[in-house]
Amino acid sequence: MADANNTPKVRDSIAKWEYPWNQVTQTAGGHETHMNSTPGEESSREFHPYGTYKEISKDGTIVQFNADKSYNYTAQGHSDTTEGTYDKLVLGGSRVNNQQGTHHETGESASHAFNESLLHAIKENKIVYGAKKEEMITDGSFKDINDGDHHTNVLGDKITFIDGTKYEQIGGEHGIHIPDGNMDTQIDGGKYRLKTGDTQRFDADSDITITSKTKITIIVGSSSIVITDGNITINTPELDVQAGAVNFTKS
């Protein structure tokens, strides 16, 4: 007669019985049913010869072990409510297929840990909403690939810290629009360069255009060039013009 489980993954039986309160039925094939009516220790157990069993303890706790696969089909709706802690361990693969859609809601915090890879495949839309804060931390590489448009809308500040190199390749136009405020570019200990493409790769008419409705000021040390509407002022301790010809044309 079976009196304990054969797997360390579930707890041992805590049932206690006294004769003659425990009615046991055992078949020739090895099936067992235990109906324990001991006062204060009421419980029940069912054993299958292959090792599957189910026990209901005196406080209503259910311990169940499936020696092989388990199939459960519900023709209508299914509701599962756990008021305490819910632990789930899957040693093999896990698959969830929702034909109608799915909704997950967590009242407090949620934590997801992945020892290897994580893949999200979304056919249509994906929306991530954080009422207060969202953080994403990666110890290794991070790659973001968009076959379509990528729009970012930030109502507050956006700050990016990069310890390595930042490289952007833009096939179309690149525009920065600041309706109010200033735009500052600071280079510490390096060089800042504006360069059009060479004529072997780009149009021979490639140029750089700087447009301002008020004033453009270029300052290097004690020298400066100030360009306003109708006037150019050069302030420098020494002016050295090295050119084959200098032409001044008044229009």
C-alpha positions in Angstrom: 0.0 0.0 0.0 1.4 3.4 -1.0 1.9 5.7 2.0 4.1 8.5 0.6 4.9 10.3 -2.6 7.9 9.4 -4.8 9.0 12.9 -5.8 10.8 15.6 -3.8 8.9 18.3 -5.7 5.8 18.1 -3.6 5.5 17.8 0.2 5.1 14.4 2.0 1.7 13.3 3.3 0.7 14.8 6.6 -2.4 12.7 7.0 -3.0 10.9 10.3 -5.5 8.2 10.9 -6.6 5.7 13.5 -8.2 2.4 13.1 -11.1 1.9 12.3 -11.6 5.4 11.0 -9.5 4.9 7.8 -11.3 3.0 5.0 -8.9 1.8 2.3 -9.8 0.2 -1.0 -7.1 -1.4 -3.0 -7.6 -3.2 -6.4 -5.6 -6.0 -7.9 -4.1 -3.6 -10.4 -2.6 -1.4 -7.7 -5.3 1.4 -7.5 -5.8 2.8 -4.0 -8.4 5.1 -2.3 -8.0 6.3 1.3 -11.0 7.9 3.1 -9.8 9.0 6.5 -12.6 9.8 8.9 -10.5 10.1 12.0 -12.0 12.9 14.1 -10.1 16.1 13.5 -7.9 14.5 10.8 -10.4 14.0 8.0 -8.6 13.6 4.7 -8.6 11.6 1.5 -6.0 10.2 -1.0 -6.1 8.5 -4.4 -3.2 6.6 -5.9 -2.6 5.4 -9.4 -0.2 2.4 -10.0 2.0 4.6 -12.3 2.7 7.1 -9.5 0.1 9.8 -10.0 -1.8 10.6 -6.8 -4.0 13.3 -5.1 -4.4 14.1 -1.5 -6.8 16.4 0.3 -5.6 17.2 3.9 -7.7 18.0 6.9 -7.5 21.7 6.3 -8.6 21.4 2.6 -5.1 21.7 1.2 -4.7 19.7 -2.1 -1.4 18.1 -3.0 -1.4 16.5 -6.5 1.4 14.8 -8.5 1.0 13.8 -12.1 3.6 11.1 -13.1 3.2 11.9 -16.8 1.3 14.5 -18.9 -1.8 16.4 -17.8 -4.6 17.6 -20.1 -7.4 19.9 -19.1 -10.1 21.2 -21.4 -12.9 23.6 -20.5 -15.7 24.0 -23.0 -16.9 27.3 -21.5 -15.2 30.0 -19.4 -12.5 29.3 -16.8 -11.8 31.3 -13.6 -8.8 30.9 -11.4 -8.5 33.0 -8.2 -5.6 32.8 -5.7 -5.9 35.1 -2.6 -2.4 34.2 -1.4 1.0 33.8 -3.1 1.0 32.1 -6.5 4.2 30.2 -7.5 4.6 28.5 -10.8 7.7 26.6 -11.9 8.0 25.3 -15.5 11.1 23.2 -16.1 10.4 22.7 -19.8 9.0 25.1 -22.4 5.9 27.2 -21.8 3.3 28.1 -24.5 0.2 30.3 -24.2 -2.1 30.8 -27.2 -4.8 33.3 -26.9 -7.2 33.5 -29.9 -9.3 36.4 -28.6 -6.8 38.6 -26.8 -5.3 38.7 -23.3 -5.2 41.2 -20.4 -2.7 41.2 -17.5 -3.2 43.5 -14.5 -0.9 43.6 -11.4 -2.0 45.6 -8.4 1.5 46.2 -7.1 5.0 45.4 -8.5 5.9 42.8 -11.1 9.3 41.3 -11.8 10.4 39.3 -14.8 13.7 37.5 -14.9 15.0 35.8 -18.1 18.2 33.7 -17.9 18.5 33.6 -21.7 16.6 35.2 -24.6 13.3 37.0 -24.7 11.3 37.5 -27.9 8.2 39.5 -28.4 6.5 39.1 -31.8 3.7 41.6 -32.3 1.7 41.6 -35.5 0.0 44.9 -35.1 0.2 47.5 -32.3 2.2 47.6 -29.1 1.5 50.2 -26.4 3.6 50.5 -23.2 2.2 53.0 -20.7 3.9 54.0 -17.4 2.0 56.4 -15.3 5.1 57.5 -13.4 8.4 55.9 -14.5 9.7 53.3 -16.8 13.3 51.9 -16.6 15.1 49.6 -19.0 18.6 48.3 -18.1 20.7 46.0 -20.2 24.2 44.8 -19.2 25.0 43.8 -22.8 24.1 45.1 -26.3 20.7 46.7 -27.1 19.3 46.7 -30.7 16.2 48.5 -31.8 15.0 47.8 -35.4 12.0 49.5 -36.9 10.9 48.7 -40.5 8.5 51.6 -40.3 8.3 55.0 -38.6 9.6 55.6 -35.1 8.1 58.6 -33.2 9.2 59.6 -29.7 7.1 62.1 -27.7 8.7 63.4 -24.5 6.8 66.0 -22.4 9.6 66.4 -20.0 13.4 66.3 -20.2 15.3 63.7 -22.3 18.9 63.1 -21.3 21.2 60.6 -23.0 24.7 59.5 -21.6 26.9 57.6 -24.0 30.4 56.4 -22.9 31.3 55.2 -26.4 30.7 56.4 -29.9 27.4 57.6 -31.3 26.9 57.2 -35.0 23.8 58.1 -37.0 23.2 57.4 -40.7 20.2 59.3 -42.1 19.0 58.5 -45.6 16.6 61.5 -45.8 16.6 64.9 -44.1 17.5 65.7 -40.5 15.8 68.6 -38.9 15.8 70.1 -35.4 13.0 72.5 -34.5 13.2 74.5 -31.3 10.3 77.0 -31.1 11.5 78.5 -27.8 14.8 78.5 -26.0 18.4 77.8 -27.1 20.4 75.0 -28.6 23.9 74.5 -27.2 26.6 72.2 -28.6 29.6 71.7 -26.3 32.8 69.8 -27.2 35.4 69.2 -24.5 38.9 68.3 -25.6 37.9 67.4 -29.1 37.1 68.8 -32.5 33.8 69.8 -34.1 33.5 69.5 -37.9 30.9 70.3 -40.4 31.5 68.5 -43.7 29.6 67.9 -46.9 30.2 64.7 -48.8 33.0 64.6 -51.3 32.2 64.9 -55.0 32.8 61.3 -55.7 29.8 60.2 -53.6 27.6 63.3 -53.5 26.4 66.0 -55.9 29.1 68.5 -56.9 26.8 71.3 -55.6 26.8 70.0 -52.0 27.2 72.9 -49.6 26.6 74.1 -46.1 24.0 76.8 -45.5 23.7 78.7 -42.2 20.6 80.9 -42.0 19.7 83.4 -39.3 17.2 86.3 -39.3 19.1 88.3 -36.8 22.8 87.6 -36.2 25.6 85.0 -36.6 28.6 85.2 -34.3 31.8 83.1 -34.7 34.3 83.5 -31.8 37.8 82.0 -31.7 39.9 83.2 -28.7 40.1 87.0 -29.0 38.9 87.0 -32.6 35.3 87.2 -33.8 33.2 87.5 -36.9 29.8 89.0 -36.5 27.3 88.8 -39.4 24.1 90.8 -39.3 21.6 91.8 -41.9 23.7 94.1 -44.2 27.0 94.1 -42.3 30.0 91.8 -41.5 32.3 92.9 -38.7 35.7 91.2 -38.2 37.4 91.8 -34.8 40.9 90.4 -34.5 44.4 91.6 -33.3 45.9 90.6 -36.6 44.3 89.9 -40.0 46.2 87.7 -42.4 44.6 87.1 -45.8 46.3 84.4 -47.8 44.7 84.1 -51.2 45.5 84.6 -54.8 42.9 87.3 -55.1 40.3 89.0 -52.8 37.3 90.4 -54.4 34.8 92.7 -52.7 31.6 93.3 -54.7 28.9 95.8 -53.6 25.5 94.9 -54.9 
